[in-house]
Amino acid sequence: MPDVYHFMQDAELNKAFDVWSGYLEARTGEDPEIRARLRSLLESAREAAAEGDAASARAWVADLYDEACAAGLPWAPPRLRPCEADRQTRDYVKDELRRALPVHLREELDSIAIYLSVTARRLRTAPGLDAAARQDVLYVTARAGMALDLAHPTAARRELERLKALARRWGVEP
């Protein structure tokens, strides 16, 4: 079984490298000295990642965002909110992870994801659902999503069962 967390960390860095490379290759008319500094930071991050020092690579990437913000570069990549950053990382890693996981595990995870999506949608649209129940739906769905992201079917199934129990309590067919 591949180390899924490692895939996520690598994808996070590779996405940042691609985003910053694309930005630095664009002709935006911004200060060339600042852009040269950003190129140097990006190269340092890439070198650290190539040497297996992911912590330093992430620190260099954080410096890229800080430098661009301090310089007031309007076209530089913005620092994303955690939810959006995770969503982009998941999109970035899914193809690589799909190649590494055995077929039976991919199918099991896909099946859980479908049931999770359908049950959550039915619950969210149920009439009379109070705010606390809606919060529970979001919370359990997010936990199941994390389990799916980490290719952990047992945890994802457990969260799906919690969601089904919530659906039954509210008279919604799971």
Phi, psi and chi 1 to 4 in degrees:
 res  aa     phi    psi   chi1   chi2   chi3   chi4
   1 MET       -  127.5  172.7   75.5  161.2      -
   2 PRO   -71.1  155.2   22.4  -29.1      -      -
   3 ASP   -80.0   97.4 -179.6   -0.8      -      -
   4 VAL   -66.0  -37.4  177.6      -      -      -
   5 TYR   -60.3  -38.8 -174.8   68.5      -      -
   6 HIS   -62.9  -41.2 -179.4   73.1      -      -
   7 PHE   -58.2  -43.0  -86.8  100.4      -      -
   8 MET   -63.9  -43.4  -64.1  -66.5  -79.7      -
   9 GLN   -64.2  -44.3  -72.6 -177.6  -42.4      -
  10 ASP   -62.4  -41.8  -74.1   -9.1      -      -
  11 ALA   -64.0  -37.9      -      -      -      -
  12 GLU   -61.1  -45.1 -174.5  177.3   45.9      -
  13 LEU   -68.6  -45.3  -79.8  174.0      -      -
  14 ASN   -62.2  -37.6  -70.5  -28.8      -      -
  15 LYS   -62.9  -46.0  178.7 -170.2   67.4   74.6
  16 ALA   -61.4  -41.9      -      -      -      -
  17 PHE   -61.0  -44.2  -64.8  160.3      -      -
  18 ASP   -66.7  -42.2  -72.9  -10.8      -      -
  19 VAL   -63.1  -47.3  166.5      -      -      -
  20 TRP   -69.4  -37.0  -81.4  100.4      -      -
  21 SER   -61.1  -45.3  -67.8      -      -      -
  22 GLY   -60.3  -43.9      -      -      -      -
  23 TYR   -62.8  -45.4  164.6   70.9      -      -
  24 LEU   -71.4  -20.7  -68.6  170.0      -      -
  25 GLU   -82.7  -19.0  -67.4  -59.4  -42.8      -
  26 ALA   -74.7  149.2      -      -      -      -
  27 ARG   -96.0   98.2  -62.3  175.8 -166.6  -99.3
  28 THR  -106.4   -6.8   60.2      -      -      -
  29 GLY    77.3   12.2      -      -      -      -
  30 GLU   -83.6  166.0  -64.6  164.7  -24.7      -
  31 ASP   -49.3  119.6 -174.5  -19.3      -      -
  32 PRO   -64.7  -30.1    2.6   -4.2      -      -
  33 GLU   -68.1  -41.3  -72.6 -178.7   26.5      -
  34 ILE   -66.6  -42.1  -66.3  172.0      -      -
  35 ARG   -64.5  -35.1  -69.8  172.8   65.5   85.4
  36 ALA   -65.5  -40.2      -      -      -      -
  37 ARG   -62.2  -42.5  169.5   77.5  176.9  130.6
  38 LEU   -64.4  -39.4  -66.8  174.6      -      -
  39 ARG   -61.3  -40.8  -83.8 -171.5 -169.5   86.2
  40 SER   -64.3  -42.6  173.2      -      -      -
  41 LEU   -63.2  -41.7  -71.3  170.3      -      -
  42 LEU   -63.9  -42.3  178.2   58.9      -      -
  43 GLU   -63.6  -39.7 -171.7   56.2   35.7      -
  44 SER   -62.6  -40.7  -64.5      -      -      -
  45 ALA   -64.0  -43.9      -      -      -      -
  46 ARG   -62.6  -42.4  -75.6 -179.9 -167.7 -103.7
  47 GLU   -63.2  -42.8  -72.4  172.0    8.3      -
  48 ALA   -62.4  -42.1      -      -      -      -
  49 ALA   -65.0  -40.9      -      -      -      -
  50 ALA   -64.3  -30.2      -      -      -      -
  51 GLU   -85.0    0.7  -66.2  169.3    0.1      -
  52 GLY    85.1   11.3      -      -      -      -
  53 ASP   -99.3   76.0 -173.4    1.1      -      -
  54 ALA   -64.6  -34.4      -      -      -      -
  55 ALA   -62.6  -43.9      -      -      -      -
  56 SER   -67.8  -38.6  -67.2      -      -      -
  57 ALA   -60.7  -43.8      -      -      -      -
  58 ARG   -64.6  -36.2  -80.5 -169.0  -72.5  -75.8
  59 ALA   -65.2  -40.6      -      -      -      -
  60 TRP   -64.3  -40.8  -72.3  113.8      -      -
  61 VAL   -63.7  -41.3  167.8      -      -      -
  62 ALA   -60.7  -39.0      -      -      -      -
  63 ASP   -62.8  -35.2  -71.7  -12.4      -      -
  64 LEU   -58.2  -48.9  -81.9  164.5      -      -
  65 TYR   -63.0  -42.2  -73.0  105.4      -      -
  66 ASP   -63.3  -45.2  -67.8  -16.8      -      -
  67 GLU   -62.8  -44.8  -69.7  -86.5  -24.2      -
  68 ALA   -64.2  -39.8      -      -      -      -
  69 CYS   -66.2  -45.6 -177.6      -      -      -
  70 ALA   -62.6  -34.2      -      -      -      -
  71 ALA   -81.3  -10.1      -      -      -      -
  72 GLY    67.8   35.9      -      -      -      -
  73 LEU   -75.3  113.1  -57.9  177.1      -      -
  74 PRO   -70.2  -22.3   24.8  -31.8      -      -
  75 TRP  -103.7    0.2  -52.8  112.7      -      -
  76 ALA   -69.1  152.0      -      -      -      -
  77 PRO   -59.5  132.9  -21.5   31.1      -      -
  78 PRO   -80.5  154.8   29.6  -34.3      -      -
  79 ARG   -72.8  122.5 -170.3 -179.6  -54.8  -96.2
  80 LEU   -82.0  152.1  -61.1  174.1      -      -
  81 ARG   -66.0  152.8  -66.8  179.2   52.9 -137.3
  82 PRO   -53.6  -41.0  -25.9   33.6      -      -
  83 CYS   -63.6  -45.8 -179.4      -      -      -
  84 GLU   -69.0  -38.7 -176.8   61.4   25.4      -
  85 ALA   -62.0  -43.8      -      -      -      -
  86 ASP   -64.9  -40.8  -73.6  -10.4      -      -
  87 ARG   -61.5  -44.4 -174.7  175.2   14.4  -99.2
  88 GLN   -66.6  -38.1  -72.7 -177.0   11.1      -
  89 THR   -64.6  -43.7  -61.5      -      -      -
  90 ARG   -59.4  -43.1  -78.0 -167.4  -54.7  -88.1
  91 ASP   -62.6  -37.1  -74.2  -15.5      -      -
  92 TYR   -69.7  -36.3 -149.2   82.5      -      -
  93 VAL   -88.8  -19.7   75.0      -      -      -
  94 LYS   -58.2  -39.2   69.6 -178.4  173.8 -173.7
  95 ASP   -68.0  -42.8  -66.2  -28.2      -      -
  96 GLU   -64.6  -44.2 -175.0   66.1   27.9      -
  97 LEU   -65.7  -39.4 -173.5   56.9      -      -
  98 ARG   -60.0  -34.9  -69.0  -69.4 -178.4 -171.4
  99 ARG   -72.1  -27.2  -74.1 -168.7  -69.6  -89.3
 100 ALA   -88.5  -24.5      -      -      -      -
 101 LEU   -84.6  146.1  -66.5  176.5      -      -
 102 PRO   -65.4  151.4   -0.7    3.0      -      -
 103 VAL   -57.3  -45.0  172.7      -      -      -
 104 HIS   -60.9  -35.9   74.2  -80.5      -      -
 105 LEU   -71.3  -41.9 -179.5   56.8      -      -
 106 ARG   -58.8  -43.9  -70.7 -166.3  -44.3 -110.1
 107 GLU   -65.6  -40.4  -70.9  174.1   -9.9      -
 108 GLU   -63.9  -44.3 -176.8  177.7    8.9      -
 109 LEU   -64.5  -40.5  -66.9  170.1      -      -
 110 ASP   -63.3  -41.9  -72.1  -16.0      -      -
 111 SER   -62.1  -45.5  175.8      -      -      -
 112 ILE   -62.0  -41.9  -65.8  167.9      -      -
 113 ALA   -62.1  -39.2      -      -      -      -
 114 ILE   -65.8  -50.1  -70.2  168.1      -      -
 115 TYR   -59.5  -40.6  -78.3  113.9      -      -
 116 LEU   -61.4  -47.0  178.8   69.7      -      -
 117 SER   -62.2  -46.8  173.6      -      -      -
 118 VAL   -64.8  -46.9  169.0      -      -      -
 119 THR   -63.9  -44.0  -55.9      -      -      -
 120 ALA   -63.2  -41.7      -      -      -      -
 121 ARG   -63.5  -43.7 -174.0  173.0   -3.3  104.1
 122 ARG   -61.5  -40.6  -74.5 -179.8  179.5  160.1
 123 LEU   -67.9  -44.3  -98.5  166.1      -      -
 124 ARG   -62.4  -29.8  -75.5 -168.2  -54.6  -93.2
 125 THR   -97.4    4.6   60.3      -      -      -
 126 ALA   -69.3  133.6      -      -      -      -
 127 PRO   -70.1  142.8   21.2  -26.6      -      -
 128 GLY    82.9    1.5      -      -      -      -
 129 LEU   -67.7  126.9 -157.5   63.8      -      -
 130 ASP   -82.5  171.6   65.3   18.5      -      -
 131 ALA   -61.7  -38.6      -      -      -      -
 132 ALA   -65.4  -41.0      -      -      -      -
 133 ALA   -66.3  -39.7      -      -      -      -
 134 ARG   -62.3  -39.3  -71.5 -173.9 -166.7  -74.5
 135 GLN   -64.0  -41.2 -132.7  173.5   11.0      -
 136 ASP   -61.8  -41.7  -70.9  -14.7      -      -
 137 VAL   -59.3  -47.8  170.1      -      -      -
 138 LEU   -62.2  -43.0  -68.7  173.6      -      -
 139 TYR   -64.5  -50.1  177.7   75.6      -      -
 140 VAL   -65.7  -39.5  171.6      -      -      -
 141 THR   -62.8  -40.9  -57.1      -      -      -
 142 ALA   -65.3  -42.1      -      -      -      -
 143 ARG   -62.1  -42.8  -75.3  178.7   53.6   97.1
 144 ALA   -64.0  -39.1      -      -      -      -
 145 GLY   -61.8  -40.4      -      -      -      -
 146 MET   -63.8  -41.7  -73.3 -172.6  -71.1      -
 147 ALA   -63.1  -40.7      -      -      -      -
 148 LEU   -64.7  -42.4  -69.6  169.8      -      -
 149 ASP   -58.9  -34.6  -74.2  -13.1      -      -
 150 LEU   -92.7   10.2  -64.5  172.8      -      -
 151 ALA    55.9   45.8      -      -      -      -
 152 HIS  -116.2   85.8 -161.8  -65.1      -      -
 153 PRO   -63.6  -32.0   20.4  -28.5      -      -
 154 THR   -63.4  -46.9  -56.2      -      -      -
 155 ALA   -67.2  -40.0      -      -      -      -
 156 ALA   -64.0  -41.8      -      -      -      -
 157 ARG   -64.0  -39.7 -136.0  179.2  -73.0  104.4
 158 ARG   -61.2  -42.9 -176.8  176.6   51.4 -117.7
 159 GLU   -69.3  -36.0  -63.2  -53.4  -38.8      -
 160 LEU   -62.0  -41.0  176.6   58.2      -      -
 161 GLU   -64.0  -38.3  -70.5  -53.9  -44.3      -
 162 ARG   -62.9  -40.6  -71.1  175.6   70.3 -164.3
 163 LEU   -66.7  -40.5 -166.0   62.8      -      -
 164 LYS   -63.5  -40.0  -74.4  178.8  178.2 -179.5
 165 ALA   -62.5  -41.3      -      -      -      -
 166 LEU   -62.5  -41.1 -175.7   60.8      -      -
 167 ALA   -62.8  -43.7      -      -      -      -
 168 ARG   -62.7  -39.6  -76.6 -170.6  -64.6  -84.9
 169 ARG   -60.0  -33.7 -105.9 -177.6  -76.4  156.1
 170 TRP   -96.3    8.5  -75.8   92.1      -      -
 171 GLY    71.8   28.0      -      -      -      -
 172 VAL  -105.7  132.7  173.8      -      -      -
 173 GLU   -70.3  119.8 -176.8 -178.6  -32.9      -
 174 PRO   -71.7      -    6.0   -4.0      -      -
